[in-house]
């Protein structure tokens, strides 16, 4: 691992001035000097622990906690969720851990510290020089979702995060000399949210909005909070909500989407409605973000600088000298054009087989969401069922939809025109809402719970 190339230290901020604005929090501007002084003060108040779970919901507070933890040489843990059993397992694996929060809610069984409302920064405004860290300093341990087994930990170092953010910004055409403004719907604890809404603005002089807007009108208000155009960091589910509600959002420099496949028609509609470009990031917990594309141009993903890809006997390999280990092997079905370009067909785990026929869940979801009247929906492949003494195991594809006013028969008739009958969902369940998490993903456990509930189909 070589995270530094020509230097073995990286600053928390890219080149700039102490007066540069870092964040907007409740209408107040925080500059670099104020931020650094508060980070130094917060670091002095952190407990003597080795690991930290940064539970701050306010993006500025999260960034402050990150800087303080780096100063304290504490390692941030990014668990795949905050449900009690996940946190209990985390504590058993990392007993020397505590939770930093900006709210009264704490994580069950874990020591907790709340960020002070007031910080002593008198005379400390010149501490920016202290926010410089070794490239090989371990910043975090990120965990995979565990959807296909036990969550796996991956070590992340400071130089790797910085170079990932620099490469990501160059891929988007961001100008660090100019800077900008960033609004995000994704939580900073998610790997995409961490890189795109924390590291990216730090390395390209973007001011972050501290809030995490959810509803289209809240997003519109957050973007309008500053005069300059905004880089809008979001997910397909949030983008779909804005397009479906026809929320007119002006002043967008660009829309960035990730965490799930973005339908081409949704991308086109968003570009037309918001008069801007929609860019996507491709990545994983293992690698971080490694490539980008704009579907309006083509479906080819182009890797960031210093990232290359290839196919090996073990699968899709991603190489970067700033990875903690390289190459990383990903369970994705791709066609590699060359070392910096590839086409993604989906995860290997996305492929389903029924009655000798194959389909991709992403394709089935595309046809489902294209039906007029469906506000949200997903196909779902549960575990095979064991039936009686015969031991026969049957796989039944299910689907959940949010579609008030649409009948079951009408929906199935439209699906029949685009998909093979063997992939028609049995059961098809109408629900009030899907149990999406803050990044728009659907945890498998939640869908299994939903499948077991009695719901009414129309």
QUISUL-V564596 format. One record per helix or strand. SS is the DSSP state (h for helix, s for strand). FROM is the first residue (numbers start at 1). TO is the last residue. If there is no record, write none. Layout:
# QUISUL-V564596
ss: [SS:SS]
from: [FROM:FROM]
to: [TO:TO]
This chain:
# QUISUL-V564596
ss: [s:s:s:h:s:h:s:h:s:s:h:s:s:s:h:s:h:s:h:s:h:s:h:s:s:s:s:s:s:s:s:h:s:s:h:s:s:s:s:h:h:s:s:s:h]
from: [9:21:28:32:51:59:75:84:97:111:127:132:138:153:158:180:191:206:216:230:236:252:264:278:288:301:308:315:328:332:341:348:351:357:361:376:385:392:397:408:421:428:436:442:444]
to: [11:25:31:45:54:72:78:93:101:114:130:134:143:157:172:184:204:209:223:235:244:258:274:284:293:303:312:319:330:338:347:350:354:360:369:381:387:394:402:416:423:430:436:442:452]
